[in-house]
């Protein structure tokens, strides 16, 4: 029996979509040849919907606690927001925008068949708005075909369930035509991977509204052009490595961004000049940015100029960036860092960074995913925070069950992580590399400056709200009123025990002249000590200090 398009239907839709993508993810990964043949479209879509489903469940739990029932606007809004903050990859980002487009219509309606028709049309249009250079034969084309089919069904006075089923069938038909629209798909003999995911998503919507679950696999093999004619081998609908474009940027950069509309418009222009596959989705001050570039640091810096980027994820495609799946490298480093600037720095050094904001520590699952994205048989994991020791250990253990050899380097600060990364050498044995990195981290004393939020007791005495706190190795040793003077006191205490190198990592709120003053102080007061300065962009501490 048909069900109304209400909050319960959205909840059911999320669950069914997650099940469908769980079944299809490996098949979708296997046909992923566009825009980058990195074999993760199915996984990215699954993780995006997983985030959406969690948000919907949280919305229902919140209403249950309050003794109320969620409405359609609550549920679809939560689904779209969850997809936005958890969007992975090019396809996941586009699907997040599609859900946002549907929300713009459904949040203000009663969930009628005509409302669903309008929502699907708005969703298709919004995906084109989000992509810098739309390409036909992709998920964009499939979304438009779904909206066209929904229009025809709604014109025949069909109910919401019939409109959803028509949209699903229209998307299936359009998907089979994609190899004839996009040359790289035709050469590989497969349909568009992102389009496959959308077909699964729309099928789940039709099932949720009709009450008839049809777990029919999405067809991934193309009916026409013969791939062998283009030199590509296909077995069971899976394209062989090398069917994609051999050229392309080296990094995929994704981050959430808090910024105003005008700043995002400028950001789009700048990122479009840096790389390709640019997708910027969101609104109301929160955006999800996705781009493929050669200069990951520049992409992150552009975000810093536009607003406040966080949850930065940088994936290095490596030499196999345009093959079906990234080749496994011998060894990689995964580093948790407190800011977008450090994320770009670590990426340029060859590490896979996980950028976090204060109060939002990564879950073990996020670290496991970063280890997977490193595509390496051996991984060094740098938590860079004593509070993440257990989380990182759990992630390492999970990755080991998947066949990855993981070493947890006991870094307690980002500056210790930088020291460990500086001596990382993939050419030596794994055990020797672990020992060298651990020794470098252990030989680096770390400090940070923070601003007290309230009156409290510390090892250095009582501090008041607004005081500048100097912490060495995690303990408050100086309480001051001026950032620069407190920083010089901390530096003098650290260097009194010796040191050859000072590392300064500036936070987003650090005064413009801070680095210059501290460099001059070290040069004048501590002979033969070198100083290096990095823009960290972290928001919790205005300054991190390392002494080696």
N, C-alpha and C positions, 0 to 999 in steps of 0.2 A: 504494500500500500504506500502511496506517496506521502511524504512528510513535508511540513511547511519549512520554509527557509527562515529559521530562527536561530537563537543561540545554541540550542541543543544540536541542530543540524550542523552548525559550524564546528562544534566539538567533535561530532561524529566524522565530519569531513577531515579534520586534522588527523584523527586516528587512522582512518582508512587510507589517507594519503601517505602517512608514514609507513603503513604496512605495504602499500603498493611500491613505494620507492625502495623499501627494504628488500622486496623481492626482485626489483629491476636494477638495483644499483650496480651490480657487477656487469650486467649486460650493457648498461648505459656507459659505464666506465670504459668498456672494451671498444665501443665505437666512437669514442671521443677523439675526433680529428680536427675539429674547428671550435674556436679560433686558435687554440694551442692543443696539440695532441699529447696532453699530459695525463690522460687516463683517469680523471677524477671527477667528471661532471656528475655522474650518478651519486658518488659519495658526497659531493658538495650540496646537491639538491636534498639529499637525505638529511644532512646536518642542518640545512636551512629550515626544513620542515620540522625537524626535531625541536629547534628553538621556538618555532611558531607554536607547536603543540604544547610545549612547557608553559608558554605565556598564556595560552587559553586555559589550561588547567589551573594556573595561578589565579586567573580572573574568576573562575568558578569557585575556587577555594575562598577567595576574598568575599564574594557575595554570600557564600554559605556561612562564613563566620559572622557576617553582618545580618544574617537572617533574611536576605533578599535574593531575588533571582536575576541573573544577568539578562540583558536584552540583546538583540541582534547587534546593535552598535558596539556594546561592550565586547562581545565575542569576536566579531570580525576585526575590530580595532586592535584587540590583543593579538590576534593571529598575524595581522600586518606588522605590528610593532615587533613581535617576536622574530618574525622573518627578517626584518630590517636589521636588528642588532645582531642576529646570528647568521646573516647571509654569508655564504662561502662561494668564492669563485665567480666567474662571469655569469653563469647560468643562475646561481643562487641569488645574486644581486638583482638580476632582471625579474626573477619570480617575486622577490620582495617588493619590487615596484609594481608588478602586476596586482599583487594583493592590496597594495596601498591604493591603487586606482579603483579596485572594487569597493574598498572601504569608503572612498569619497562618495560613492553613490548609495551603497547599502546602509550606511550609518544613519541616513536621513529618510529611510523608507521602511515599509512594512514587510519587505522580503517577497514581494509579488513576482510573478513571472516577468512582467514588464521591467521591474526594478533589476532583476537579474540580467535581462537583456542589456539594459543601460550600463550595468556594472561591468559586464564583459566587454562592451564597446569602450568604456573609459579605460579599462585595464589594458586593452590592446594599444590604445592611443598613448597611454602613459609610458609604455615600454619604449616606444619610438622616441619620446621626449627625453628619456633617461640615457639613451645610447648616443654617443657623439657622432658616430657614422653608421647608421642602420644598414644592415645587409640582409637581402632577401634570401630565402632558403634556410632560415634559422628559426629560433623560437619566436621571433617577432612575426614572421609570416604565419606560423601555426596559430598564434594568439589572434591574429586578424581573421583567419579563416573560422576560428571558433566563434568569434563575435558575429561574423556574417551568418553562420548557421543558426545562431541564437536569434538573430533578427528574423530570419525566415520562419522559425518555429513560433516565435511570439506573435507574428502576424496571423498565424492560424489559431489564435486564442488558446494556445497550449498552456499547461500549468508550469510551475517552476521546475518540476522534475523533468518534464518533457524538454524544456528549454535547455536544461543542463545536459541531458542526454544528446540532444542535437548538437550542442557545442562540442561535446566529446567526439561525436562521430565526424563533425566537420574538421576537428583538429587531427583525427586519425588519417583522414583522407589527405589533408594538406601535408602531413608528415611524410607520407609516401612519395610526394612530389618533390621533396627538398633536394634529392640528388640531382635532379634535372635543373635546379635553380642555382646551385652552388657547386662549382667545379670540383673542389676538393672532396666533397661528398661523393660526387659521381665517380671520381678516380678510385676512391676507396670502396665503392659499392655499398655504402651504408647511408642511413638517414641521419638527420641532425640529432645529436645527443641531447641538447637542451630541449628541443621539440619533443623528444621522447618523454622527458620528465614532465613537460606540461600536459601531454596526453594522459599520463598516469595521474596527474593532479586533477584534471577535469573528469577523468573516469571515476575517481574517488568522490568528487562532488555529486556526480550523477547517481552513484550508488547510495550516498548518504541521503539524497532527497527521494529516491525511488524505493529504497528499502530492499533493492535487489542487488546483491553483491556479485559482480562478474569479474573474477580475477583472470581475465584474458591477457596474456603477455603482449606487450607492445611490439609490433613488428619492427625489427631493426635492419633487415636486409633490404637493399634497394631492388625494385622490380626490373628496372632498366639499367642504365649503362653498365656494360661489362667491365669490371675493374681490371681484369687481366689485360685488356687492350691498352691500359695506361701503365702497365708494369706493376700493378698492385695485386697482391694475393689476398684472398679472403676465404676464411674457413668459418662456417656457421655464423656468418654475419659479422665476423670480426676482422677488421682491417689489419694488415701486417704493418710492422714498424716501417717508417719511411714514407708513408702515403701522404703525410702533411707537408706543408711548406717548410723547407729546411732552414729558412731565415726567420729571425724575429727577436724581440727583446729578451733579455736574460732573466728578468724578475717579474713576478706578480706581486703587486702591492695593494693591500686592502686595509682600510681603517674606518672606524666610526669618527665622525667629525661634528663637533658643536660649532656652528657658524651661522651667520646671517646670510640671507639670500644673495645680497650683492657680492659678498665675499666668495660665495660658492660659484657665482657666475664667472668671476675672475679666475677662480681655481680651475674651472673647466677649461678655460682658454689656455692656461699655463700647462696643465697636464696633457692636453691634446697635442701640444708642441713637443712634449717629452717622450710620448710613446703611443701605443694603440690599445684597442679593446677597452676604451674608456667608458665606464658606466658610473654615473652619479645619481643615487636615488635617495628619496626621503623628503623632508620638509619640516616646517615648524621648528627650525633650529637644530634638528638632528639629521645627519646624512650618513650614507654608507658610500664610500669611495672605492672604486676598483679600477686599476690600470695596469698595463704591461709596459715595463720600461727597462732600459739598460742602466739607468742611474736611479737606484732605489732611494738613495739619500735625498736626491733632488725632489722626488715625488713626495717624500715625507715632509721635507722642508716647505714645500708648497702648501701642505696641509697646515703646518704650524703658522704660516703667514695668514692663512684664511681664518683660522680659529683654533680649536683645541682638539687635535686628533688623539685617539686612544684605541686600545685593542688593535694595535698595528700588527698585521701579519704580512711577512715578506717571504715569498717562496722563490728559491732559485731554480730556474728550469734546467740549468746546466747544459751540457753539450747535447742532450737528447730532448731539447725543448720542443722540437717539432716532430718527434716520433710518437708512436701510440702511447707508450708509457715511459716515464723518466727512467733512465738507466740507474741502477743502484750504484752509489759511490761507495768507496771503501770506508770513509769516516766523515763524520760531520759533528758540528757543535750546535746545541740548542741552548739559547740564553734568555732568561727572563730579565727584562729591563724596565726601569721605572720612567719611561718617557719615549716619545716618538723620535727625538734626536738620537738617543742611544740605540734605538732600533735600527735606524738607518746606518749608523756607524758599525754596528755588529754585522749587518747584512753585507756591507762593503768589505768586511773582513772575512766573509764567507760563512758566517753563522746564520742559523734560522732564529730570528728573534721573536719573543712573545712579549709585547709591550703591555704594561698594565698601568692602571690609575690607582691613586691612593684609595684604600677601602674596597678595592675590587680585585682581590687576589685571584689568580687563575685556578680553575678546578683541575684535578688530576687528568680529567678527560681532555681538557684543552692542551695540556702538556703532551699527552699521548699523541694527539693529532699533530702537534708540531714535530714530534719525533718521526711520525709517519711521513710528514711532508718533507723531511730532510732526505728521504730516500737513500738511507745509508745502512750498511750492515753493522757499523759500530758508531755509537753516538756518545758524546760527552754532554751531560746535562748540567747547566750552571743555574741554580736557583737564585743566587744573588740576594738572598733574604733569609735570615734564620727562621722566620715564621713559615717559610715554604718547605722546610726540610721534610716533613712527613708527606706533604702533597707531592713533592718531587720524587720521593722514594716510592710512593704508590704508583706514580706514572712510569717510573723506571721498571718496576716489577711487571706492570702490565705489558710494556713494550717487550720485555724479555720473553714473555709467553708467546709473543708474535714472531720470535726469532731474531730480534735485534739485540745486539750486545750493548748494554748501556752502562756507563760509569757515571756516578753522581759525584761531581766535583764539589766539595763543601765550601762554596763561595757564600759569604754572608753580606756582601755589598756589591753594587755594580762595579765599583772600582777594582775590587778583587777579581770580578769576572773579566774586566778588560785586561788585567795583568795575566790571567790564565789564558785568555784568547791570544795574547801577544806571543806566547811561547808555543802555542799549538802547532804541531808539525805532523801532518798526515803521513809523511814518509817514514817515520820511525814506527816501532811496534806499538800496539795499542797500550800495553802496560807501561811502557816507557813514556808515552805521551801523557797518560793519566798521572804518573808520578811527577812529570815536569810541570803540568798545569796545576796540580795540587800544591806543589812546592811554591810556584809563583804566587798563587793566591794566598798561601799562608805567610809569605814574606811581605805581604802588602798590608800595612796598617790602614784602617779606614776610619773616616770621620764624616759627619754631616752637620750642617747648620739647619736648625728648625726654629719656628716661631711658636711659642707657647700659646695654647688656646685657652688655658684657664690657670688659676692658681693651683700649684701642686708642690709636693715635696720631691726633691731630687737629691742625688748624691752630692751635689754642689751647693745645696741649700734650697730655700723656698723661692720659687719663681712666680711671677705674676703674668696674667694674660698680656700678650704682646712682647714679652721678653724674648731676646734671641738666645737660643740654647746651642751650645757647642758640645757635640757628643763624639767621643772617641771610643771605637770598638763597642758601640752600643750604650755607653754610659755617659750621662751628663757630667761634664767636667768644668764647664764655663757657663756663667749666666751673665749676659750683657744687654745693652740697650741699642748698640750699633752693630750692624751686620759685618762691616769691614773690620772694625776693631776686634770683634769677637773671633772672626775668621783668622786674623793674624795671630791672636793669642793661641788658638787651637793649633795653627801651623808651627808656631815656636815650640809648643809642648811636644808635638809629634817629632819634629826634627832635632830636638834635644837628645834623642836617643840615636840619632844618625839617620842617614837617608841619602839616596842619590837621585831620586826622581820624584817629583810631586805631580800628581794628576788632579786637575780641577774640572769638575763637571758642573756646569752652570744650569740652574733651574730656570723655569719660565719667568719667575718673578725676580730673578737676580738683577741688581742694579747694573746699568750699562758699563760703569767704570770699575766694577768689582774685580774682574780678572786682571786688568792692567795694574791695579794697585797691589794685588797679591803677588803678581809676577815680580813687580819691582821690589816688594818687601823681601821675597825669597832671594832675589839677585843681590840685594844689598846686605842682608843679614846672614845668609847661609851660602858661602862660597862653594863652587863646584856642584851645586844642586840644580838640575834642570827642571823646567816646568813645562807641562803640556796642558792645553785647555780644550775642552769639548763643550759644545752646546748640547745639553741633555734634554731640555724640554720637559723634565719631570715637574710635577705640580706640588708634590709634598714637601720637598726640601729645596731651598734656594741654592744650596751648594753641597756637593759631595767632594770629599778630599781623599786621595790615596797617597801614601808614602811608601816607596819601595827602597 
